[in-house]
Amino acid sequence: MSNAHAIVVHGGAGTSRENEDGCTLAAGLALAALRRGGDALDAAVAAVVSMEDDGRFNAGTGSVLCLDGQTIEMDAAVMDTRSRLGGVACITQVKNPVLVARAVADSPHWLLAGDGATRFARAGGHPPFRQPTDKARAAHARLLASLGERPAFARLWNYERPLDQAAESACDTVGAVVRGADGHFAVASSTGGAAPSLLGRVGDTPIIGSGFYAGPEGAVAATGFGEQIVRHLLAFTVYQWIAAGTPLEQALQRGIGLFDPAVAVGLIAVSQTDQAACSNRAMPRAIIQDLA
């Protein structure tokens, strides 16, 4: 149905589906953006901003603390079929990394990282923001002892703070894919990073073709263990299957099948005629199809 809006939102592979109301709200805000006359990218960004502000998802306000218990590094990206592409990696002290990624899409570059990304955010009017949630602090505290079982992190430690703490495993992402009634597609994703991880770690979220991709045949967003997702260029691989005529849900299941079941992974996508979500873990999601 080329004259129908379609929106799919996810809250991260391995995240409790008790948080699904947050995805439902995000999808509703995306639909509202479309009904106000916004395009697919406006809608995708609106959905992700909502989840960044939620606090229960590992993105924006809910981002995990890094191993040192102080630093928060976040990644985000946007892409659409109107030639807009932007991302940030290891950005710090901003509330909504996806809004900074959207601003990068209007700059001469497609990806900014680290301190440069944060300075770009300040120049664009994004005020300093650093407020780890109680959930993030508790998660960090629960696994302080676990780093002793991970000698690689001790050997490669690259934080200013001395090694005496650890953090728990987390690799959640939030994302949204949108098909506008005009046939254009968009994707937006954001993550609060992974724990445990070394300072400066970048996963799949801001890497085009790995964590996200949008083209004339659809849009795809991935979530899960980034170090494995990038090895399969997962989003672009699935997009190619969709473009070749593979039914959407079958393409997503095939993408999940590339991974060992022990590896958490999820996918959402929209095509010219369909919309779907698939994962090998619990994954909060929301799907909307609405006649324009």
C-alpha positions as CSV (number, residue, x, y, z in Angstrom):
1,M,0.0,0.0,0.0
2,S,2.2,2.8,-1.3
3,N,-0.3,5.5,0.0
4,A,0.1,4.4,3.6
5,H,2.4,5.6,6.3
6,A,4.3,2.8,8.1
7,I,6.3,3.1,11.3
8,V,8.2,0.4,13.2
9,V,10.0,1.2,16.5
10,H,12.2,-1.0,18.7
11,G,13.6,-0.6,22.2
12,G,16.5,-2.9,21.9
13,A,17.1,-6.6,21.6
14,G,17.2,-8.1,25.1
15,T,15.2,-5.3,26.7
16,S,12.2,-6.2,28.7
17,R,8.9,-6.0,26.8
18,E,7.5,-4.4,29.9
19,N,8.9,-1.2,28.3
20,E,6.8,-1.7,25.2
21,D,4.5,1.2,26.1
22,G,7.5,3.5,25.5
23,C,7.7,2.2,21.9
24,T,4.0,2.6,21.5
25,L,4.3,6.2,22.6
26,A,7.3,6.8,20.3
27,A,5.5,5.3,17.3
28,G,2.4,7.5,18.0
29,L,4.6,10.6,18.1
30,A,6.1,9.6,14.8
31,L,2.7,9.3,13.3
32,A,1.7,12.7,14.7
33,A,4.8,14.2,13.0
34,L,3.6,12.7,9.6
35,R,0.1,14.0,10.1
36,R,1.5,17.5,10.8
37,G,3.1,17.4,7.4
38,G,6.5,16.2,8.4
39,D,8.4,13.7,6.2
40,A,9.7,10.2,7.0
41,L,12.9,11.5,8.7
42,D,11.0,14.0,10.9
43,A,8.9,11.0,12.1
44,A,11.8,8.7,12.7
45,V,13.7,11.3,14.7
46,A,10.6,12.2,16.7
47,A,10.2,8.5,17.7
48,V,13.9,8.2,18.8
49,V,13.8,11.4,20.7
50,S,10.9,10.1,22.7
51,M,12.8,6.9,23.6
52,E,16.0,8.9,24.4
53,D,13.9,10.9,26.9
54,D,12.2,7.8,28.4
55,G,15.0,6.8,30.8
56,R,14.2,3.1,30.6
57,F,16.1,2.5,27.3
58,N,19.8,2.5,26.8
59,A,19.8,5.8,24.8
60,G,19.9,9.5,25.7
61,T,18.8,9.9,29.3
62,G,18.9,6.2,30.0
63,S,22.4,5.6,28.7
64,V,24.7,3.2,30.5
65,L,27.8,4.3,32.5
66,C,31.1,3.3,31.0
67,L,33.6,1.1,33.0
68,D,35.0,4.0,35.0
69,G,31.5,4.8,36.5
70,Q,31.7,8.4,35.3
71,T,31.8,8.6,31.5
72,I,28.8,8.2,29.2
73,E,29.5,7.8,25.4
74,M,26.6,7.7,23.0
75,D,26.1,7.0,19.3
76,A,23.3,7.9,16.9
77,A,22.6,8.1,13.2
78,V,19.9,9.1,10.7
79,M,19.4,8.4,7.0
80,D,16.7,8.8,4.4
81,T,16.0,8.6,0.7
82,R,16.3,12.4,0.3
83,S,20.1,12.1,0.5
84,R,20.3,13.0,4.2
85,L,22.8,11.1,6.2
86,G,24.3,12.0,9.6
87,G,25.8,10.3,12.6
88,V,27.7,10.9,15.9
89,A,30.0,8.5,17.7
90,C,31.2,8.7,21.3
91,I,29.4,11.9,21.9
92,T,29.1,13.0,25.5
93,Q,27.0,15.2,27.7
94,V,24.0,15.8,25.3
95,K,20.4,14.8,26.0
96,N,19.4,13.8,22.5
97,P,22.3,12.5,20.3
98,V,19.8,11.7,17.5
99,L,19.1,15.5,17.2
100,V,22.8,16.1,16.8
101,A,23.1,13.3,14.2
102,R,20.2,15.0,12.4
103,A,22.2,18.3,12.4
104,V,25.3,16.6,11.1
105,A,23.2,15.5,8.1
106,D,22.9,19.2,7.2
107,S,26.6,19.8,7.6
108,P,29.4,19.1,5.1
109,H,30.1,15.8,6.8
110,W,28.3,12.6,7.6
111,L,29.9,11.5,10.8
112,L,31.4,13.3,13.8
113,A,33.1,11.6,16.7
114,G,34.2,12.3,20.3
115,D,35.0,15.8,21.4
116,G,34.4,17.2,17.9
117,A,30.8,15.8,18.0
118,T,30.2,17.3,21.4
119,R,31.6,20.7,20.3
120,F,29.4,20.6,17.2
121,A,26.4,20.0,19.5
122,R,27.3,23.0,21.7
123,A,27.7,25.2,18.6
124,G,24.3,24.0,17.5
125,G,22.6,25.1,20.7
126,H,22.5,21.7,22.5
127,P,23.2,22.5,26.2
128,P,25.4,20.3,28.5
129,F,23.5,17.4,29.9
130,R,24.8,14.7,32.2
131,Q,22.5,12.9,34.6
132,P,22.9,9.2,34.9
133,T,19.6,7.5,35.9
134,D,19.3,5.6,39.2
135,K,18.9,2.5,36.9
136,A,22.3,3.2,35.3
137,R,24.0,3.7,38.6
138,A,22.5,0.5,40.0
139,A,23.5,-1.5,36.9
140,H,27.0,-0.3,37.3
141,A,27.2,-1.1,41.0
142,R,25.8,-4.7,40.5
143,L,28.7,-5.8,38.4
144,L,31.6,-4.1,40.0
145,A,33.1,-7.5,40.8
146,S,32.6,-8.9,37.3
147,L,35.6,-7.2,35.7
148,G,37.9,-9.6,37.5
149,E,36.5,-12.3,35.2
150,R,37.4,-10.2,32.1
151,P,41.2,-10.0,32.1
152,A,41.2,-8.3,28.6
153,F,39.6,-5.2,30.0
154,A,42.2,-5.0,32.8
155,R,45.0,-5.4,30.3
156,L,43.7,-2.9,27.9
157,W,42.3,-0.3,30.4
158,N,42.3,3.1,28.8
159,Y,40.4,5.4,31.2
160,E,41.9,8.2,33.2
161,R,40.3,6.7,36.3
162,P,42.3,3.8,37.8
163,L,40.9,0.3,37.3
164,D,38.9,-0.6,40.4
165,Q,35.4,-0.9,39.0
166,A,33.4,-2.7,36.3
167,A,30.0,-2.4,34.6
168,E,27.4,-4.8,33.5
169,S,26.7,-6.1,30.0
170,A,24.5,-3.9,27.9
171,C,24.2,-3.4,24.2
172,D,20.7,-2.0,23.7
173,T,19.8,0.4,21.0
174,V,16.6,2.2,20.1
175,G,15.5,2.8,16.6
176,A,12.7,3.7,14.2
177,V,12.1,3.1,10.5
178,V,9.4,5.0,8.6
179,R,7.8,4.8,5.2
180,G,6.1,8.1,4.2
181,A,2.9,8.1,2.1
182,D,5.1,9.8,-0.6
183,G,7.1,6.6,-0.9
184,H,10.2,8.0,0.9
185,F,12.0,6.0,3.6
186,A,13.9,7.0,6.7
187,V,15.7,5.4,9.7
188,A,17.0,6.8,13.0
189,S,18.9,5.0,15.7
190,S,20.5,5.9,19.1
191,T,22.4,4.0,21.8
192,G,23.9,4.7,25.1
193,G,26.8,2.4,24.4
194,A,27.8,-1.0,25.6
195,A,29.1,-2.1,29.0
196,P,31.7,-3.4,29.6
197,S,33.6,-1.5,26.9
198,L,36.8,0.4,26.6
199,L,36.8,4.2,26.2
200,G,36.1,5.2,22.6
201,R,34.3,2.0,21.7
202,V,31.9,2.3,18.7
203,G,29.4,-0.4,17.8
204,D,27.1,-0.7,14.8
205,T,24.7,2.1,15.6
206,P,26.5,4.9,13.7
207,I,28.0,2.7,11.0
208,I,26.1,3.0,7.7
209,G,25.1,-0.5,6.4
210,S,25.7,-2.1,9.7
211,G,23.2,-0.6,12.2
212,F,21.1,1.2,9.7
213,Y,20.3,1.7,6.1
214,A,17.7,3.4,3.9
215,G,17.2,3.2,0.2
216,P,14.5,3.4,-2.4
217,E,13.2,-0.1,-1.5
218,G,13.0,0.4,2.2
219,A,14.7,1.1,5.5
220,V,16.3,-1.2,8.0
221,A,17.6,-0.8,11.6
222,A,19.5,-3.4,13.6
223,T,20.0,-3.8,17.4
224,G,22.1,-6.2,19.4
225,F,25.8,-7.1,19.8
226,G,27.4,-4.5,17.6
227,E,30.8,-6.2,17.2
228,Q,29.0,-9.1,15.5
229,I,26.5,-7.0,13.6
230,V,29.2,-5.0,11.8
231,R,30.8,-8.2,10.6
232,H,27.7,-9.0,8.5
233,L,27.0,-5.4,7.4
234,L,23.6,-6.5,8.6
235,A,21.3,-3.6,7.7
236,F,22.6,-3.4,4.2
237,T,22.6,-7.1,3.7
238,V,19.0,-7.3,4.7
239,Y,18.1,-4.3,2.6
240,Q,19.6,-6.0,-0.5
241,W,17.5,-9.1,0.1
242,I,14.4,-6.9,0.3
243,A,15.4,-5.0,-2.9
244,A,15.8,-8.4,-4.6
245,G,12.2,-9.3,-3.8
246,T,12.5,-11.4,-0.6
247,P,9.4,-11.0,1.5
248,L,10.1,-8.6,4.3
249,E,9.6,-10.9,7.3
250,Q,11.5,-13.6,5.6
251,A,14.4,-11.2,5.0
252,L,14.5,-10.2,8.6
253,Q,14.4,-13.9,9.8
254,R,17.2,-14.7,7.4
255,G,19.2,-11.8,8.8
256,I,18.7,-13.1,12.4
257,G,19.7,-16.6,11.2
258,L,23.2,-15.3,10.3
259,F,24.0,-15.2,14.0
260,D,24.8,-17.9,16.6
261,P,21.7,-18.0,18.9
262,A,24.0,-16.9,21.8
263,V,24.4,-13.5,20.1
264,A,21.5,-11.1,20.8
265,V,20.2,-9.5,17.6
266,G,17.1,-7.8,16.3
267,L,15.9,-6.1,13.2
268,I,13.1,-3.8,12.1
269,A,12.2,-2.7,8.6
270,V,9.7,-1.2,6.2
271,S,9.5,-1.9,2.5
272,Q,7.2,-0.4,-0.2
273,T,4.4,-2.8,0.9
274,D,5.1,-4.1,4.3
275,Q,6.6,-3.5,7.8
276,A,7.9,-6.0,10.4
277,A,10.1,-6.6,13.4
278,C,12.1,-9.8,14.3
279,S,14.6,-10.7,17.0
280,N,16.1,-13.7,18.9
281,R,15.5,-12.0,22.2
282,A,12.7,-10.2,23.9
283,M,12.5,-6.8,22.1
284,P,9.9,-4.2,22.8
285,R,8.4,-2.9,19.6
286,A,5.5,-1.0,18.0
287,I,4.2,-1.2,14.5
288,I,1.8,1.3,12.9
289,Q,0.3,1.3,9.4
290,D,-1.9,4.3,8.7
291,L,-3.7,5.4,5.5
292,A,-2.5,8.8,4.5
